Amino acid sequence: MTLYLHGVGHFHPKNEIDNRFLESLDIGTDDQWIMERVGIRSRRTALSLDYIRETRNANPAAAIEASEHSLAWMGARAAEMALERAGVDKSDIGMVVGGGCSPDTASPAEACNIARELELEVPSFDVNSACTSFFTGMKVLSMMQPSELPPYFLLTTAEGMTRTVHYDDRSSAVLWGDGSLSMVLSATVPSPVQIVGNTIYSSPAGATKVVVPRLGHFAQDGRTVQMFAIRKSAMLLKDLQAKYTEPGRDFHFIGHQANLRMLESVCKRCDIPEENHHFNVDWYGNTGASSAPSVVSMNWEKWKPDDDLALVGVGSGLTWSSYMIRFGQEVD
């Protein structure tokens, strides 16, 4: 089933973890080391820099209380931007779907927390598959009967992954940022922007390769995960190229914002020109499930009626997923 995209919004906290700050923690890293390996200059966090400096976030449970913003608050800010861009009142929203890597509460669902923040009394639930949660939520929605869905619904994810980082661990400290993303979608109300070609795959045999324990620190088998991400992203992107490349339309690539060097490897494998590769990982870090669609949102005004955006995601599970955003002419 085709889904129609009516509006998209994003939010990033103001507190900035740049490479100079990480150098000041004296954890064996510097700007040159970070840029060579992951290409990330800066990240945003809902934690105060003083808190990170003083505690190194040794206790992830305490970080939830120390955060300046809850995930619900961040998700609501992204949703408000999406609603404004869509020209849809929040009273028209009939369902909220959430998901992400590390929710504030195991129960209730983060979608319920976001809906409460928005003062919405509608069905709300999460679809979780870590960094591919937004992709998976899109896939689940695309498989539902249009007649059973409300005219408009929100797909929203909010990520506070800096709360899961131990800031004595340079390998994870350089990667993660916080942020949120929301889309106003419909299965029955047309718009000039369509979501097509959803896919989702998993290999649970690799479930131990990327883990965030409940109230624990992020950990991964970095080399294995990087190779997996490059290989699966390239496979998904080549499949989208084969199915959706058309004369007269511009094909763009937006990948999961794990790190810039990984994305550059995918572009090289799939012959994506530099001008058709879009990213924000260099200034915002890996924002988990919010990462790839936040690039769509941050460039919302620049997309043209002949643009095709290929979004590709990978994450723990291990999972890999994709979909296309096709821009067309305005409809009545």
LUMVEX-137331 format. One record per atom (N, C-alpha, C, O): x, y negated, z. Coordinates in steps of 0.1 Angstrom, whole numbers, padded with zeros to 4 digits, always signed. Layout:
N
XYZ;...
% end
This chain:
332
+0008+0012+0000;+0000+0000+0000;+0009-0012+0000;+0019-0013+0007;+0005-0022-0008;+0012-0035-0008;+0007-0044+0004;-0005-0044+0006;+0017-0050+0011;+0014-0060+0021;+0017-0073+0015;+0026-0075+0007;+0009-0083+0020;+0011-0097+0015;+0017-0105+0027;+0013-0105+0038;+0028-0112+0023;+0035-0120+0033;+0030-0135+0032;+0031-0141+0021;+0025-0140+0043;+0019-0154+0042;+0029-0164+0049;+0028-0176+0045;+0037-0160+0058;+0046-0169+0065;+0056-0161+0074;+0053-0150+0078;+0067-0167+0076;+0078-0161+0083;+0084-0172+0092;+0086-0183+0088;+0088-0168+0104;+0095-0177+0113;+0106-0170+0121;+0106-0158+0123;+0115-0178+0126;+0126-0173+0134;+0129-0182+0146;+0125-0194+0146;+0137-0177+0155;+0142-0185+0166;+0155-0180+0171;+0157-0168+0172;+0165-0189+0174;+0177-0185+0180;+0180-0195+0192;+0177-0207+0192;+0184-0189+0204;+0187-0198+0215;+0198-0208+0212;+0206-0206+0202;+0199-0218+0220;+0209-0229+0218;+0223-0225+0223;+0233-0230+0217;+0224-0217+0233;+0237-0214+0239;+0245-0206+0229;+0241-0196+0223;+0258-0210+0226;+0266-0205+0215;+0279-0199+0221;+0286-0204+0228;+0280-0186+0217;+0292-0178+0220;+0301-0179+0207;+0300-0170+0199;+0310-0189+0207;+0319-0189+0195;+0332-0181+0199;+0334-0177+0210;+0341-0180+0189;+0353-0172+0191;+0362-0178+0201;+0369-0171+0208;+0362-0191+0202;+0371-0197+0212;+0366-0193+0226;+0374-0191+0235;+0353-0192+0228;+0348-0188+0241;+0353-0174+0244;+0357-0171+0255;+0352-0165+0234;+0356-0151+0236;+0371-0150+0239;+0376-0142+0247;+0379-0159+0233;+0393-0160+0236;+0395-0163+0250;+0404-0158+0257;+0387-0173+0255;+0389-0177+0269;+0386-0166+0280;+0390-0167+0291;+0379-0156+0276;+0376-0144+0285;+0389-0135+0286;+0389-0127+0295;+0399-0137+0278;+0411-0130+0279;+0408-0115+0278;+0412-0107+0287;+0402-0110+0268;+0398-0096+0266;+0406-0090+0254;+0402-0080+0249;+0417-0097+0250;+0425-0091+0240;+0420-0094+0226;+0422-0086+0217;+0413-0105+0224;+0408-0108+0210;+0410-0123+0208;+0412-0131+0217;+0411-0127+0195;+0412-0141+0191;+0405-0143+0178;+0400-0133+0172;+0404-0155+0174;+0396-0158+0162;+0401-0150+0150;+0393-0145+0142;+0414-0149+0148;+0419-0142+0136;+0415-0127+0137;+0411-0121+0127;+0417-0121+0149;+0413-0107+0150;+0398-0104+0147;+0395-0095+0140;+0390-0113+0152;+0375-0112+0150;+0372-0114+0135;+0364-0106+0129;+0377-0125+0129;+0374-0128+0115;+0378-0117+0106;+0371-0113+0096;+0390-0111+0108;+0395-0100+0099;+0387-0088+0100;+0385-0081+0090;+0381-0085+0112;+0374-0072+0114;+0359-0073+0111;+0353-0064+0105;+0353-0084+0116;+0338-0085+0114;+0333-0097+0108;+0321-0098+0104;+0342-0108+0106;+0337-0120+0099;+0327-0128+0106;+0319-0135+0100;+0327-0127+0120;+0317-0135+0128;+0324-0146+0135;+0333-0144+0142;+0319-0158+0133;+0324-0170+0139;+0318-0174+0152;+0324-0179+0162;+0305-0171+0153;+0297-0175+0165;+0284-0167+0166;+0280-0159+0157;+0278-0167+0178;+0266-0160+0181;+0258-0169+0191;+0263-0177+0197;+0245-0166+0192;+0236-0173+0201;+0232-0163+0213;+0231-0151+0210;+0230-0169+0225;+0226-0160+0236;+0216-0167+0245;+0216-0179+0246;+0207-0159+0250;+0197-0165+0260;+0203-0165+0274;+0197-0171+0283;+0216-0161+0276;+0223-0162+0288;+0231-0175+0288;+0235-0180+0278;+0234-0180+0300;+0242-0192+0301;+0257-0187+0299;+0260-0176+0303;+0265-0196+0293;+0279-0192+0292;+0286-0191+0305;+0295-0183+0307;+0282-0199+0315;+0288-0198+0329;+0285-0184+0334;+0293-0178+0341;+0272-0179+0332;+0269-0166+0337;+0278-0155+0331;+0283-0146+0338;+0280-0156+0318;+0288-0146+0311;+0302-0147+0316;+0309-0137+0319;+0308-0159+0318;+0321-0161+0322;+0323-0156+0336;+0334-0150+0340;+0314-0158+0345;+0315-0154+0359;+0313-0140+0362;+0319-0134+0370;+0303-0133+0354;+0299-0120+0357;+0304-0110+0347;+0304-0098+0350;+0308-0114+0335;+0311-0106+0324;+0299-0097+0320;+0300-0087+0313;+0287-0100+0326;+0275-0092+0324;+0277-0077+0328;+0273-0068+0321;+0284-0076+0340;+0287-0062+0345;+0274-0055+0349;+0274-0043+0350;+0263-0062+0352;+0251-0056+0356;+0240-0060+0346;+0234-0071+0348;+0237-0052+0336;+0227-0056+0326;+0213-0058+0332;+0205-0066+0327;+0209-0051+0343;+0196-0053+0349;+0195-0068+0354;+0184-0074+0353;+0206-0073+0360;+0206-0087+0365;+0204-0097+0353;+0199-0108+0355;+0209-0093+0341;+0209-0102+0330;+0195-0106+0326;+0193-0116+0320;+0186-0096+0327;+0172-0099+0324;+0167-0111+0332;+0160-0120+0327;+0169-0111+0345;+0165-0122+0354;+0173-0134+0351;+0168-0145+0353;+0186-0133+0347;+0194-0145+0345;+0191-0152+0331;+0196-0163+0329;+0184-0145+0322;+0182-0151+0309;+0174-0164+0310;+0164-0165+0318;+0177-0173+0302;+0170-0186+0301;+0157-0184+0294;+0148-0192+0296;+0156-0174+0285;+0143-0172+0278;+0140-0157+0279;+0149-0149+0278;+0127-0154+0281;+0123-0140+0280;+0122-0136+0265;+0121-0145+0256;+0121-0124+0262;+0119-0119+0248;+0105-0124+0243;+0104-0127+0232;+0095-0123+0252;+0082-0127+0248;+0082-0142+0244;+0076-0146+0234;+0089-0150+0252;+0089-0165+0248;+0096-0167+0235;+0091-0175+0227;+0107-0160+0232;+0114-0161+0220;+0106-0156+0208;+0105-0162+0197;+0099-0145+0210;+0090-0139+0200;+0079-0149+0197;+0075-0150+0185;+0073-0155+0207;+0062-0165+0205;+0067-0177+0197;+0059-0182+0188;+0079-0181+0199;+0084-0193+0191;+0086-0190+0176;+0082-0198+0168;+0091-0178+0173;+0091-0174+0159;+0078-0172+0153;+0075-0176+0142;+0068-0167+0161;+0054-0165+0156;+0048-0178+0153;+0041-0180+0143;+0050-0188+0161;+0044-0201+0159;+0050-0208+0146;+0042-0214+0139;+0063-0206+0143;+0068-0211+0130;+0062-0203+0119;+0058-0210+0109;+0060-0190+0120;+0054-0182+0109;+0040-0186+0107;+0036-0188+0095;+0032-0189+0117;+0018-0193+0116;+0017-0207+0109;+0009-0209+0101;+0026-0216+0113;+0026-0229+0107;+0029-0228+0092;+0023-0235+0084;+0039-0221+0088;+0043-0219+0074;+0031-0212+0066;+0029-0215+0055;+0024-0203+0073;+0014-0196+0066;+0001-0204+0065;-0008-0201+0057;+0000-0215+0073;-0013-0222+0073;-0024-0214+0080;-0035-0216+0076;-0020-0206+0089;-0030-0197+0096;-0031-0200+0110;-0020-0202+0117;-0042-0202+0116;-0044-0205+0130;-0042-0192+0138;-0045-0181+0133;-0036-0193+0150;-0034-0181+0158;-0047-0173+0161;-0047-0161+0164;-0058-0181+0161;-0071-0174+0164;-0075-0164+0153;-0084-0156+0154;-0068-0166+0141;-0071-0157+0130;-0063-0144+0131;-0066-0134+0123;-0054-0143+0140;-0046-0131+0141;-0053-0120+0148;-0059-0122+0159;-0054-0108+0142;-0062-0097+0148;-0054-0086+0154;-0060-0077+0159;-0040-0087+0153;-0032-0076+0158;-0017-0081+0159;-0013-0089+0150;-0010-0076+0169;+0004-0079+0170;+0012-0066+0171;+0009-0058+0180;+0022-0065+0163;+0030-0053+0163;+0044-0057+0166;+0049-0067+0160;+0051-0051+0176;+0064-0055+0180;+0074-0043+0179;+0071-0033+0173;+0086-0045+0184;+0096-0035+0184;+0110-0042+0185;+0111-0054+0184;+0120-0033+0188;+0133-0039+0190;+0143-0029+0197;+0139-0018+0200;+0155-0034+0200;+0165-0026+0205;+0165-0024+0220;+0167-0013+0226;+0161-0035+0227;+0162-0035+0242;+0151-0044+0248;+0154-0055+0252;+0139-0039+0249;+0128-0047+0254;+0130-0051+0268;+0137-0045+0276;+0123-0062+0272;+0123-0066+0286;+0116-0056+0295;+0121-0054+0306;+0106-0050+0290;+0099-0040+0298;+0097-0027+0291;+0094-0027+0279;+0099-0016+0298;+0096-0003+0292;+0081-0002+0290;+0077+0005+0280;+0074-0007+0299;+0059-0008+0298;+0055-0021+0305;+0059-0023+0317;+0047-0030+0299;+0040-0028+0287;+0048-0030+0275;+0060-0033+0276;+0043-0027+0263;+0049-0029+0250;+0053-0044+0249;+0046-0053+0254;+0065-0046+0243;+0069-0060+0241;+0058-0068+0233;+0057-0080+0235;+0051-0061+0224;+0041-0068+0216;+0030-0074+0225;+0025-0085+0222;+0027-0067+0236;+0017-0072+0245;+0022-0084+0253;+0015-0094+0255;+0035-0084+0256;+0041-0096+0262;+0041-0108+0253;+0038-0119+0258;+0044-0106+0240;+0044-0117+0231;+0030-0122+0228;+0027-0134+0228;+0020-0112+0227;+0006-0116+0225;+0001-0125+0237;-0006-0134+0236;+0005-0121+0249;+0001-0128+0261;+0007-0142+0261;+0001-0152+0264;+0020-0143+0257;+0026-0156+0256;+0019-0165+0246;+0018-0177+0247;+0013-0159+0235;+0006-0166+0225;-0009-0168+0229;-0016-0175+0221;-0013-0163+0240;-0027-0163+0245;-0036-0156+0235;-0047-0161+0232;-0032-0145+0230;-0040-0137+0220;-0045-0125+0228;-0038-0118+0235;-0058-0122+0226;-0064-0110+0231;-0068-0101+0220;-0079-0100+0216;-0057-0094+0215;-0059-0085+0203;-0051-0072+0205;-0042-0072+0214;-0054-0062+0198;-0046-0050+0199;-0031-0053+0196;-0028-0059+0187;-0023-0047+0205;-0008-0050+0204;-0001-0038+0208;-0004-0031+0218;+0009-0034+0200;+0017-0022+0203;+0031-0024+0196;+0033-0032+0187;+0040-0015+0201;+0054-0015+0196;+0056-0004+0186;+0051+0007+0188;+0065-0006+0177;+0070+0005+0168;+0086+0003+0169;+0091-0006+0163;+0092+0012+0177;+0106+0011+0180;+0115+0020+0172;+0112+0032+0172;+0125+0015+0165;+0136+0023+0160;+0148+0015+0160;+0155+0014+0150;+0151+0008+0171;+0163+0000+0173;+0165-0010+0162;+0155-0018+0160;+0176-0011+0155;+0179-0022+0146;+0170-0021+0133;+0169-0031+0126;+0164-0010+0131;+0154-0008+0120;+0140-0010+0124;+0131-0007+0116;+0137-0015+0136;+0124-0016+0141;+0115-0025+0132;+0103-0021+0130;+0120-0036+0126;+0112-0044+0118;+0108-0036+0105;+0097-0037+0100;+0118-0029+0099;+0116-0021+0087;+0105-0010+0090;+0096-0008+0082;+0107-0004+0102;+0098+0007+0105;+0084+0002+0108;+0074+0008+0103;+0083-0009+0114;+0070-0015+0116;+0063-0019+0103;+0051-0016+0102;+0071-0024+0093;+0065-0026+0080;+0060-0014+0073;+0050-0013+0067;+0068-0003+0075;+0064+0010+0069;+0051+0015+0075;+0042+0020+0068;+0050+0015+0088;+0038+0020+0095;+0026+0012+0090;+0016+0018+0088;+0027-0001+0090;+0016-0010+0086;+0012-0007+0071;+0000-0007+0068;+0022-0004+0063;+0019-0002+0049;+0012+0011+0046;+0005+0013+0036;+0012+0020+0056;+0005+0033+0055;-0009+0033+0061;-0016+0043+0060;-0013+0022+0067;-0026+0021+0073;-0037+0018+0063;-0034+0013+0052;-0049+0022+0065;-0060+0019+0057;-0063+0004+0057;-0065-0001+0068;-0063-0003+0046;-0065-0018+0046;-0079-0021+0053;-0080-0031+0060;-0089-0013+0051;-0102-0016+0057;-0102-0015+0072;-0110-0020+0079;-0091-0008+0078;-0090-0007+0092;-0082-0018+0099;-0081-0019+0111;-0076-0026+0091;-0067-0037+0096;-0074-0050+0096;-0083-0052+0088;-0071-0059+0105;-0077-0072+0105;-0071-0080+0093;-0061-0076+0088;-0078-0091+0090;-0073-0099+0078;-0059-0104+0079;-0052-0103+0070;-0055-0108+0091;-0041-0112+0094;-0036-0105+0106;-0043-0103+0116;-0023-0102+0106;-0016-0096+0118;-0002-0101+0118;+0004-0105+0108;+0004-0100+0130;+0018-0104+0132;+0027-0092+0134;+0024-0083+0141;+0038-0092+0127;+0049-0083+0129;+0060-0091+0135;+0066-0100+0129;+0064-0088+0148;+0073-0097+0155;+0083-0088+0163;+0080-0078+0169;+0096-0093+0162;+0106-0086+0170;+0114-0097+0177;+0117-0107+0171;+0118-0095+0190;+0126-0104+0197;+0138-0096+0204;+0135-0085+0210;+0150-0101+0202;+0162-0093+0206;+0170-0101+0216;+0173-0113+0213;+0174-0095+0227;+0183-0101+0236;+0195-0092+0239;+0198-0088+0250;+0201-0088+0228;+0212-0078+0229;+0224-0082+0237;+0232-0074+0241;+0226-0096+0238;+0238-0100+0246;+0237-0096+0260;+0247-0095+0267;+0225-0093+0265;+0223-0088+0278;+0228-0073+0280;+0230-0069+0291;+0230-0066+0269;+0235-0053+0270;+0250-0052+0268;+0256-0041+0269;+0256-0063+0266;+0271-0063+0263;+0279-0064+0276;+0276-0073+0284;+0289-0056+0278;+0299-0058+0288;+0310-0067+0283;+0317-0063+0273;+0311-0079+0288;+0320-0089+0282;+0335-0087+0286;+0343-0096+0285;+0338-0075+0290;+0352-0070+0291;+0355-0061+0279;+0366-0057+0277;+0345-0058+0271;+0346-0049+0260;+0346-0057+0247;+0336-0061+0242;+0358-0059+0241;+0359-0068+0230;+0352-0062+0217;+0348-0070+0209;+0351-0049+0216;+0345-0043+0204;+0331-0046+0203;+0326-0047+0192;+0323-0047+0214;+0309-0051+0214;+0307-0066+0216;+0297-0071+0211;+0316-0072+0224;+0314-0087+0227;+0314-0095+0214;+0308-0106+0213;+0321-0091+0204;+0323-0099+0192;+0311-0098+0182;+0309-0105+0173;+0302-0088+0185;+0292-0084+0175;+0278-0091+0177;+0272-0097+0168;+0273-0092+0190;+0259-0094+0192;+0255-0108+0195;+0262-0116+0201;+0243-0111+0190;+0237-0124+0192;+0222-0121+0195;+0217-0110+0193;+0215-0131+0200;+0201-0130+0204;+0192-0138+0194;+0197-0148+0188;+0180-0134+0192;+0171-0141+0183;+0158-0134+0181;+0156-0122+0186;+0149-0140+0174;+0136-0134+0172;+0131-0137+0158;+0136-0147+0151;+0121-0129+0153;+0116-0130+0140;+0102-0126+0139;+0098-0117+0146;+0093-0133+0132;+0079-0130+0130;+0074-0132+0116;+0079-0141+0109;+0065-0123+0112;+0059-0125+0099;+0044-0124+0101;+0039-0116+0108;+0037-0133+0093;+0022-0132+0092;+0019-0124+0080;+0023-0128+0069;+0013-0113+0081;+0010-0103+0070;-0004-0101+0069;-0012-0103+0078;-0008-0096+0057;-0022-0092+0054;-0022-0080+0044;-0013-0079+0036;-0031-0071+0046;-0033-0061+0036;-0044-0064+0026;-0046-0057+0016;-0052-0075+0029;-0064-0078+0021;-0065-0092+0016;-0072-0095+0007;-0057-0101+0022;-0057-0115+0018;-0045-0117+0009;-0034-0117+0014;-0047-0120-0004;-0035-0121-0013;-0027-0133-0010;-0032-0143-0005;-0014-0132-0013;-0005-0143-0013;+0005-0141-0024;+0005-0130-0030;+0013-0151-0028;+0022-0149-0039;+0035-0141-0035;+0043-0139-0043;+0035-0137-0022;+0047-0130-0018;+0042-0116-0013;+0034-0115-0004;+0048-0105-0019;+0044-0092-0016;+0055-0083-0011;+0067-0085-0014;+0051-0074-0002;+0061-0064+0004;+0058-0051-0003;+0047-0046-0002;+0068-0046-0010;+0067-0033-0017;+0079-0024-0014;+0089-0028-0009;+0077-0011-0018;+0088-0002-0018;+0094+0002-0004;+0106+0004-0003;+0085+0002+0006;+0090+0005+0020;+0096+0020+0020;+0090+0029+0015;+0107+0021+0027;+0113+0035+0029;+0118+0035+0044;+0121+0025+0050;+0118+0047+0049;+0124+0050+0063;+0129+0064+0063;+0122+0074+0059;+0141+0065+0068;+0148+0078+0069;+0155+0079+0083;+0159+0069+0089;+0157+0091+0088;+0164+0093+0101;+0172+0106+0100;+0169+0115+0094;+0183+0105+0108;+0191+0117+0111;+0193+0118+0126;+0203+0113+0131;+0184+0124+0133;+0185+0125+0148;+0197+0132+0153;+0201+0131+0164;+0204+0139+0144;+0217+0146+0148;+0227+0135+0152;+0236+0139+0160;+0225+0123+0147;+0235+0112+0151;+0230+0103+0162;+0235+0092+0163;+0220+0108+0170;+0214+0100+0180;+0224+0095+0190;+0222+0084+0196;+0235+0102+0193;+0244+0098+0203;+0254+0088+0198;+0263+0083+0206;+0254+0084+0185;+0264+0076+0180;+0263+0061+0183;+0273+0054+0184;+0250+0057+0186;+0248+0043+0190;+0237+0044+0201;+0226+0049+0199;+0241+0039+0213;+0232+0041+0224;+0232+0028+0233;+0242+0022+0236;+0219+0024+0237;+0218+0015+0248;+0210+0022+0259;+0198+0023+0258;+0217+0026+0270;+0209+0033+0281;+0200+0023+0287;+0202+0011+0287;+0189+0028+0293;+0180+0020+0300;+0188+0012+0311;+0194+0019+0320;+0188-0001+0310;+0195-0009+0320;+0210-0006+0320;+0217-0008+0330;+0215-0002+0308;+0229+0000+0306;+0236-0008+0295;+0229-0016+0289;+0249-0006+0293;+0256-0013+0283;+0256-0006+0269;+0256+0006+0268;+0255-0014+0259;+0256-0010+0245;+0269-0002+0243;+0280-0006+0248;+0269+0009+0236;+0280+0017+0232;+0278+0023+0219;+0267+0028+0215;+0289+0024+0211;+0288+0031+0198;+0301+0037+0194;+0312+0033+0199;+0300+0047+0185;+0312+0053+0178;+0314+0044+0166;+0309+0046+0155;+0322+0033+0168;+0323+0022+0159;+0327+0026+0145;+0320+0023+0135;+0337+0034+0143;+0342+0038+0130;+0332+0047+0123;+0329+0044+0111;+0326+0056+0130;+0316+0065+0124;+0303+0057+0119;+0298+0059+0108;+0299+0048+0128;+0287+0040+0125;+0289+0031+0114;+0281+0029+0105;+0301+0025+0113;+0304+0016+0102;+0304+0023+0089;+0298+0018+0079;+0310+0035+0088;+0310+0042+0075;+0296+0047+0072;+0292+0046+0060;+0288+0051+0082;+0274+0054+0079;+0266+0043+0074;+0259+0044+0064;+0268+0031+0080;+0261+0019+0076;+0264+0015+0062;+0255+0011+0054;+0277+0015+0058;+0280+0012+0044;+0275+0022+0034;+0269+0018+0024;+0276+0035+0037;+0272+0045+0028;+0256+0045+0026;+0252+0045+0015;+0249+0044+0037;+0234+0044+0036;+0229+0031+0030;+0219+0031+0023;+0235+0020+0034;+0230+0007+0028;+0232+0007+0013;+0223+0002+0006;+0244+0011+0009;+0246+0012-0006;+0237+0021-0013;+0232+0018-0024;+0234+0033-0007;+0224+0042-0013;+0210+0036-0014;+0204+0037-0025;+0206+0029-0004;+0193+0023-0004;+0192+0011-0014;+0183+0010-0022;+0203+0004-0015;+0203-0008-0024;+0204-0003-0038;+0197-0009-0047;+0211+0007-0041;+0212+0012-0055;+0198+0017-0059;+0194+0015-0071;+0191+0023-0050;+0177+0028-0053;+0168+0017-0056;+0160+0018-0065;+0169+0006-0048;+0160-0006-0051;+0164-0012-0064;+0155-0017-0071;+0177-0013-0067;+0181-0019-0080;+0176-0011-0092;+0171-0017-0101;+0176+0003-0090;+0171+0011-0101;+0156+0009-0103;+0151+0010-0115;+0148+0008-0092;+0134+0007-0093;+0128-0007-0096;+0118-0008-0103;+0135-0017-0092;+0129-0031-0092;+0136-0041-0101;+0131-0052-0102;+0148-0038-0106;+0155-0048-0114;+0147-0050-0127;+0144-0040-0134;+0143-0062-0130;+0135-0066-0142;+0141-0078-0149;+0146-0087-0142;+0140-0078-0162;+0145-0090-0170;+0136-0102-0165;+0124-0102-0163;+0143-0114-0163;+0137-0126-0160;+0135-0128-0145;+0129-0138-0141;+0139-0118-0137;+0137-0119-0122;+0151-0118-0116;+0160-0111-0121;+0153-0126-0105;+0166-0126-0098;+0166-0116-0087;+0157-0117-0078;+0176-0107-0086;+0177-0097-0076;+0187-0101-0065;+0198-0104-0068;+0182-0103-0053;+0190-0107-0042;+0191-0096-0031;+0182-0088-0030;+0202-0096-0024;+0205-0086-0014;+0206-0093+0000;+0213-0103+0002;+0198-0087+0010;+0199-0091+0024;+0200-0078+0032;+0190-0071+0033;+0212-0076+0038;+0214-0064+0045;+0212-0066+0060;+0212-0078+0065;+0212-0055+0068;+0213-0056+0082;+0225-0063+0086;+0236-0060+0082;+0224-0074+0095;+0235-0082+0097;+0245-0077+0108;+0247-0083+0119;+0250-0065+0106;+0258-0058+0116;+0272-0065+0117;+0277-0069+0127;+0278-0067+0105;+0290-0076+0104;+0293-0079+0090;+0289-0071+0081;+0300-0090+0087;+0301-0095+0074;+0310-0086+0065;+0307-0084+0053;+0320-0080+0071;+0329-0071+0063;+0321-0059+0058;+0324-0054+0047;+0312-0053+0066;+0304-0042+0062;+0295-0046+0050;+0294-0039+0040;+0289-0058+0051;+0280-0063+0040;+0288-0065+0028;+0283-0062+0017;+0300-0070+0029;+0309-0072+0017;+0312-0059+0010;+0313-0059-0002;+0314-0049+0018;+0317-0036+0012;+0305-0030+0004;+0307-0024-0007;+0293-0033+0010;+0281-0028+0003;+0279-0036-0011;+0276-0030-0021;+0282-0049-0010;+0281-0057-0022;+0290-0052-0033;+0287-0052-0045;+0303-0049-0029;+0313-0044-0038;+0308-0031-0045;+0310-0029-0057;+0303-0022-0037;+0298-0009-0042;+0286-0010-0052;+0285-0002-0061;+0278-0021-0050;+0266-0022-0057;+0266-0033-0067;+0256-0037-0073;+0278-0039-0069;+0280-0050-0079;+0270-0062-0077;+0264-0067-0086;+0269-0066-0064;+0261-0078-0061;+0269-0090-0061;+0279-0091-0054;+0266-0100-0070;+0274-0112-0071;+0273-0120-0058;+0263-0119-0051;+0283-0128-0055;+0284-0135-0043;+0272-0144-0041;+0267-0146-0030;+0267-0151-0052;+0256-0160-0051;+0243-0153-0048;+0233-0160-0044;+0242-0140-0050;+0230-0133-0047;+0230-0125-0034;+0221-0116-0031;+0240-0127-0026;+0242-0121-0013;+0239-0131-0002;+0246-0142-0002;+0229-0129+0006;+0225-0139+0016;+0227-0133+0030;+0224-0122+0033;+0233-0141+0039;+0236-0136+0053;+0236-0148+0063;+0238-0159+0059;+0235-0145+0075;+0237-0154+0086;+0246-0149+0097;+0247-0155+0108;+0251-0137+0096;+0258-0130+0106;+0271-0138+0110;+0275-0137+0122;+0276-0146+0101;+0288-0153+0104;+0286-0163+0115;+0296-0166+0123;+0274-0169+0116;+0271-0179+0126;+0262-0175+0137;+0261-0182+0147;+0255-0163+0135;+0245-0159+0145;+0248-0145+0151;+0241-0141+0160;+0257-0138+0145;+0260-0124+0150;+0249-0114+0146;+0240-0118+0138;+0250-0102+0151;+0241-0092+0149;+0229-0094+0158;+0230-0091+0170;+0218-0098+0153;+0206-0100+0161;+0196-0088+0160;+0184-0090+0161;+0202-0076+0158;+0194-0064+0159;+0182-0063+0149;+0185-0066+0137;+0171-0060+0153;+0159-0058+0144;+0155-0071+0138;+0148-0071+0128;+0159-0083+0144;+0155-0096+0138;+0165-0100+0127;+0163-0110+0120;+0176-0093+0125;+0187-0098+0117;+0184-0101+0102;+0185-0112+0098;+0181-0090+0095;+0179-0092+0080;+0167-0101+0077;+0169-0110+0069;+0155-0099+0083;+0144-0108+0080;+0146-0123+0085;+0140-0132+0079;+0155-0125+0095;+0158-0139+0098;+0165-0146+0087;+0164-0158+0086;+0173-0139+0079;+0179-0145+0067;+0168-0150+0057;+0170-0161+0051;+0158-0142+0056;+0147-0146+0047;+0140-0159+0053;+0138-0168+0045;+0138-0159+0066;+0132-0171+0072;+0140-0183+0071;+0135-0194+0068;+0153-0182+0074;+0162-0194+0074;+0164-0200+0060;+0169-0211+0058;+0161-0192+0049;+0162-0197+0036;+0148-0198+0029;+0147-0198+0017;+0137-0199+0037;+0124-0198+0032;+0120-0208+0021;+0113-0204+0012;+0125-0220+0022;+0122-0231+0013;+0129-0229-0001;+0125-0236-0010;+0139-0221-0001;+0147-0220-0014;+0143-0209-0023;+0146-0209-0035;+0135-0199-0018;+0131-0188-0027;+0122-0193-0038;+0113-0202-0036;+0123-0187-0050;+0116-0191-0062;+0106-0180-0066;+0107-0169-0062;+0096-0184-0075;+0086-0174-0079;+0092-0162-0086;+0085-0151-0088;+0104-0162-0091;+0110-0151-0098;+0121-0144-0090;+0129-0136-0095;+0120-0146-0077;+0130-0139-0068;+0125-0126-0063;+0114-0125-0058;+0134-0116-0063;+0132-0103-0056;+0143-0102-0045;+0155-0103-0048;+0138-0100-0033;+0147-0098-0022;+0148-0084-0017;+0138-0078-0013;+0159-0077-0018;+0161-0063-0014;+0166-0064+0000;+0178-0068+0003;+0158-0059+0010;+0162-0058+0024;+0165-0044+0028;+0158-0035+0025;+0177-0042+0034;+0182-0029+0037;+0186-0029+0052;+0193-0039+0056;+0182-0019+0059;+0186-0019+0074;+0191-0005+0078;+0187+0005+0072;+0200-0005+0088;+0205+0007+0094;+0205+0005+0109;+0205-0006+0114;+0204+0016+0116;+0204+0014+0131;+0206+0028+0138;+0207+0038+0132;+0206+0027+0151;+0207+0039+0159;+0195+0049+0156;+0185+0044+0152;+0198+0061+0159;+0187+0071+0156;+0192+0084+0150;+0188+0095+0155;+0201+0084+0140;+0205+0073+0132;+0194+0070+0122;+0187+0080+0117;+0191+0058+0118;+0180+0055+0108;+0185+0046+0097;+0195+0038+0099;+0179+0046+0086;+0181+0037+0075;+0168+0034+0068;+0160+0043+0067;+0166+0022+0063;+0153+0018+0058;+0155+0006+0049;+0165+0000+0048;+0144+0004+0041;+0145-0007+0031;+0131-0011+0027;+0121-0004+0029;+0130-0023+0021;+0118-0028+0014;+0121-0040+0005;+0132-0045+0006;+0112-0043-0004;+0114-0054-0013;+0104-0065-0010;+0092-0063-0006;+0109-0078-0010;+0100-0089-0010;+0100-0096-0024;+0110-0100-0028;+0088-0095-0030;+0087-0101-0044;+0079-0114-0044;+0068-0114-0039;+0085-0124-0048;+0079-0137-0049;+0073-0139-0063;+0079-0135-0073;+0061-0144-0063;+0053-0147-0076;+0047-0160-0076;+0050-0169-0068;+0037-0162-0085;+0030-0174-0086;+0020-0176-0075;+0015-0166-0070;+0016-0188-0073;+0006-0191-0063;-0007-0185-0067;-0011-0185-0079;-0015-0180-0057;-0028-0175-0060;-0039-0182-0052;-0036-0189-0042;-0051-0182-0058;-0062-0189-0051;-0066-0180-0039;-0075-0184-0031;
% end
